[in-house]
Structure formats: C-alpha cells, structure tokens
Amino acid sequence: MPNPAQATIDPIVVGNDAFSRLASYCVERYPDLPITLIADTRTVSAAGNEVARVLTRAGRTVRSIILRGDNLHADELGLARVLTASPYGPSLFVAVGSGTITDITRYVSFRLGQPFVSVPTASSVDGFASIGSPLVIEGVKRTHAGQTPRAIFADSTVIAAAPAILTASGFGDLLGKITSIADWRLGRLIRDEPFDEAIAARATAAVDRCVAQVDAIGRREPQAVETLFHALTDTGLCMIEFGESRPASGAEHHISHFWEMAMLRLGMATALHGMQVGIATAIVAGFYQQLRGLTAANVSRLLADRIPLGEHPQEAEIRAAYGPLADTIIRDHAEYLEFSANEQTMIAERVVERWDEVLEIAHTVPGPEEVKSLLTKAGAPVDPALLNLPPDQLAAGIRRAHYLRTRFTSAKLCHMLGLLETV
Ligand SMILES: [Zn+2]
C-alpha cells in the first residue's frame, strides 16, 4: 500500500511527452493557478523556455524567475532571491532544473503554502522525489522541512542531453546507497536504530539495476539514463516512505556534507553533490574493507584502549575541524558526546558480541577499488584531490564528518576502534 506522501507524487513521468503531459496536468489539476517557473541560466535554455512555451500555449499565465550566476546554492541567498521575486498569493511553482533549483523551489513554495511540481533536467541526484529540503543555513548543511513535488515530469531527451558530469554525478549519488544501506544495517545492529528490510531491499535493487548498466550510463545512452533517473527517484521514494534519509544517506553523505560546508566557508565553488558522494563512497568502502580485516579478538583489543564515542576531548577535535561552526555541531551532537561510561561500555560490548554480524554487513560492500572502477566507467571522478580542497579539510571530512549526525555508521565504528586516524 503506498504511503500518503508517495501517493501525492502523481504522476511521475519520464518520457518524450513529458512537457505536454505537464501542460495537461496543470490545466486539469490547477486550472486557476498562475504558474511561477524557476530555472537558472542553463536550465532555462535546456528546458525552461520550452516548458514556458508549452504552458503558455495551453493558456496558462507563466511568470519566470531565472537565477543568474554559476555558483548557485540552496542557502540564504538562493532562497532570498527566489522568495523576493515570487508573486504574492496563490501560484503553482514549477522547478526546472537539477538539485539546487528543485531544493530552493521546494522550500520557498512550502513556506509560501503553495504547491510545486518538478521538471528535472538531469539524472544528477536523488532529491527530486523528496520531502525534505537540504539547505545550508549559517554554514551548516541540514535537512529542513519541505514538501514533495505534486508531480514529476522528466523529458527523456533533456535528461539524456544533460552534461555528462551531471549524469555521472547521479551515478555517484546512487552508488552511495551501497554504503548508506550498510551503515543503516550497522545502526540497527549496534544501536537498535529504526530499520525497514523491505525498503532496504528496494533501495539495493535500484542500485543493482544501474550497476548492471554502468557502461551504458557512461555512454549516456538514453535508456540507461532513464534507468538511472528511475533508480534515483525510487531511492528518493524510499526515504519518503521511511520518513528519514537513512535508506539513502550514510557516512558517505556526511563526508560530502562536511566537504561542501568547507568549500562554502572557504569561498570556493562547490563540487556537484553526487560527484562528492561518489568519491566519499570509495573512502567509506575503505572503512568496510578495514573492518573486514579484523577478528572479534582484534576488535576487543582495539576497544580496550578505544577512542570513546562520547567524552570531553572530542570537543577539541570538533573545534579544530569545524572552526566557527563548532558550537552548533557540539550542541547537535550532545546525545553522543554525553554518553556515560556505562553506555560506552555497553556499545563496545555489543560490537564485540555481534562482530560476526558486523562482518556480514561489511561483506555487502565492494572494495574501494571496485567502487572506483564503477565510478570511472560511469565517467565520474574518483580522486579527492579534484575537489580542490586543502588537504587538511579533505582529511577532516574523512575523520570528523561523523560528528554531523547522531547515527551509528561505519565512520562511528572506525572512530571507536581508532582506525580513522590512519586513513
Ligand atoms: Zn545524495
């Protein structure tokens, strides 16, 4: 039975008639609403102009808000630019673009109490079918409340013609589900975090479908790009159904968020989300490879002089890694930082007791070389140096991004075992 949020994204269209179906949908569902179309300078020529033409021909009033500039973010500035240009009163928002345009439109329309529909221009992220708004506010990336699009209309030709790096990034975001799901299983095993086997299986199947077509995705064959789009949408629906991002976001996403926050803090142009996630997935696959090399006896020994999950000295680590954001991170991470000695001992004992099951989870993750090989076939970069971050920030992302969330992931486990300092 579909979950109510999922049922509200109806229809999800991927095809050559997507724009004409969008026009019919607007006429049928929202006959009285004027349309506010949000795009940027690239997506307006890729699809926005055509969408506006089709909607106008169908008799709709269309007001277009075109965001200029290359380095657009779903942050205070991006939100303010759309909000100040938005009309007063009722309107149907149409987001024509990839992740950032969609996230900005999702949040602004949500806060204005107006519906929105998504017209993706690339298979670049899983965030089209999403209810939450990942926003960078005061330098910290978090998921804020939002709304799902009422419908999604992706034109096959447009998404197949998207720049190769966008499609490759979508593959990176999707490949990240391998480590997300392993981390999700680890959270259930060690900390009894909420889990859903059917949703995990569905997200895994979405990854498998695309891995099987990785070469065709690398060649941007239209059918394969559609498969990638469907898989990304499906993992988005998995998050909506589960009510949290766990099915599609683990340590690899936390590392990516850390890097992105560092890029913004340093005034750099940010790298594509999926590109960062792909690179981070190979790193987290390395965490699992390290775990696979340990026996319960090794783990017991490492835990004897373990790095505690929660204890004061970690505040110094957080301050060094997060600089001006440290107070916020320390406040958000209180649950872990304030663990009692007793709670820490209980977690450590469980890790040792359940080590065989930890190994079973670790065996679901391919080695880092295999992850890199898949990314390369899809045309995605694998070298962290390409992100242009200073080396200390790259390393801090790998070692300290686990402080961004109170979830038990492979990064948390490696931190406990003292393995992250040598990565
Ligand atoms: Zn993602």
Residues whose N, C-alpha, C, O or C-beta is under 5 A from the ligand:
A	BS01	ZN	D173 A248
